[in-house]
């Protein structure tokens, strides 16, 4: 568990690559900057008078987000390098296990309908994809959670708030079972009641079964027969039916063929 919330041991060099304080020149000669505020840093790595090596902001500049920002960068770098992550259980026949991914993409921009999200990482095994979010002070917000659940996207949240700024320890943490690695969304899991499915471009209005009139039930019974005969015909009662959703009109060929709507 970390003890020094304002002491960082990694920083950006001139190429914006994370470097450890032990690998750079002492003092301002390190030519490093803070990943959070971009201010110059002083490397305190003279082992003769420094007990614990670390970077400090030049002229005592106060940067409260330095540790958090650096931990996020380091966690993403470790995951990209190792491509290894412990994945919790999500089904009785899918036990928790450590997975080796084919590829890890850091901070990809994903477009889902009219919405764009940017997870911390995207992990791939073949055609399967898993999103990863690292949590230090802010967990995945409800709006993003809603998008993940509505689009059946699997996403893990990893708590790094209590981890040391140490590459080897992070590798160990990511590779072994830990309560700090949790599902925030997974289509194989039961959907949380606080994130009910919202109507979007792929959803259309469906009248509740209890409100169906006798005529509507007859129409749907016809559709069931049509389905058994191999598909929609010119006699289908839904052939030209339109639904108005969110002030837009959607043309549906035959909503009556949906098993979920049949009575």
Secondary structure, 3 states (H helix, E strand, C coil): CCCCCCCECEEECCCCCEEEHHHCCCEHHHCCECCCCCCEEEEECCCCCCCCCEEEEHHHCCCCCHHHHHHHHHHHHHHHHHCEEEECCCECCECCEEEECCEEEECCCEEECCEEECCCEEEEECCEEEEEEEECCCCCCHHHHHHHHHCCCCEEEEECCCCCCCHHHHHHHHHCCCCCEEEEECCCCCCCCCCCCCCCCCCCCCCCHHHCCHHHHHHHHHHHHHHHCCCCCCCCCCCCCEEEECCEEEECCCHHHCHHHCC
